[in-house]
Amino acid sequence: MKKALIMIFILGLFLQTGCTRQVRYSENEIQSYSAENQEHIRKGEISLGMNYEQVRYAWGNPDSQKVLEPYEGKAREEWIYSKLGVFQTKILLFYGGKLLYIK
């Protein structure tokens, strides 16, 4: 019974992470970005200062997003990615269209 539960858990992890990486962009779409941001996107990584589109290219659409009250006249949004892996949730805060904070 214990072995069956372990196998089910491992199978669930495999299905959740998948065996291939989904490409969310074409090289033409990211060619205008800095070489550093292009490399982050290709690796599925994000970094502070990225805009909404760059983060979507790197990580895909968030699981949820919330438009927050503007601060000092600049738009703020919170994006939540809860399906990045087992027990891993990331909260991103955008300020003025740029990624300001990753928690």
C-alpha positions in Angstrom: 0.0 0.0 0.0 2.8 2.4 0.9 4.6 1.8 -2.4 1.4 2.4 -4.3 1.0 5.8 -2.6 4.5 6.8 -3.3 4.1 5.8 -7.0 0.9 7.9 -7.2 2.7 10.9 -5.6 5.6 10.6 -8.1 3.2 10.2 -11.0 1.4 13.3 -9.8 4.6 15.3 -9.7 5.6 14.2 -13.1 2.2 15.2 -14.6 2.2 18.5 -12.8 5.7 19.5 -14.1 5.3 17.9 -17.5 8.1 16.4 -19.6 8.4 19.2 -22.1 8.7 23.0 -21.7 6.0 25.0 -23.2 7.2 27.8 -25.5 5.2 31.0 -25.0 6.9 33.2 -27.5 8.8 33.3 -30.7 12.3 34.6 -31.2 10.9 37.5 -33.2 8.7 38.6 -30.3 11.6 38.9 -27.9 14.3 40.3 -30.3 13.7 43.9 -29.2 14.5 43.1 -25.5 17.9 43.4 -24.0 20.2 40.4 -24.4 19.9 39.8 -20.6 16.0 39.7 -20.7 16.0 37.5 -23.8 18.2 35.0 -21.9 16.0 35.1 -18.8 12.9 34.5 -21.0 14.5 31.6 -22.8 15.4 30.0 -19.4 11.9 30.6 -18.0 13.3 33.1 -15.5 12.1 36.5 -14.4 14.0 39.5 -13.0 13.1 42.8 -11.5 12.4 45.5 -14.0 10.7 43.2 -16.5 7.4 44.4 -17.9 4.1 42.4 -18.1 4.8 40.9 -21.5 8.3 39.8 -20.6 7.0 38.0 -17.5 4.2 36.3 -19.5 6.8 35.1 -22.0 8.9 33.7 -19.3 6.3 32.2 -17.0 3.0 32.3 -18.9 -0.2 33.8 -17.6 -0.6 34.1 -13.8 -3.1 31.9 -12.0 -4.7 35.1 -10.6 -4.1 38.8 -10.8 -5.4 41.8 -8.9 -5.4 45.4 -9.9 -4.4 47.4 -6.8 -5.0 51.1 -6.0 -2.6 53.3 -7.8 0.3 54.7 -5.7 1.7 58.1 -6.5 -0.2 58.1 -9.8 1.3 54.8 -11.0 -0.6 51.6 -11.7 0.0 48.6 -9.4 -0.8 44.9 -10.1 -0.3 41.8 -8.1 0.1 38.5 -10.0 0.0 35.1 -8.3 1.6 32.0 -9.7 0.6 29.0 -7.6 1.3 26.2 -10.0 5.1 26.5 -10.4 5.7 23.4 -8.5 4.8 21.4 -5.4 4.0 23.8 -2.5 5.5 26.8 -4.3 3.6 30.0 -4.8 5.1 33.2 -6.1 3.6 36.7 -5.7 4.8 39.4 -8.1 4.1 43.1 -7.6 4.2 45.4 -10.7 4.5 49.1 -10.2 4.2 51.4 -13.2 4.2 48.4 -15.5 7.6 47.0 -14.2 8.2 44.1 -11.9 9.1 45.6 -8.6 8.9 42.7 -6.1 9.0 38.9 -6.1 7.8 37.0 -3.0 
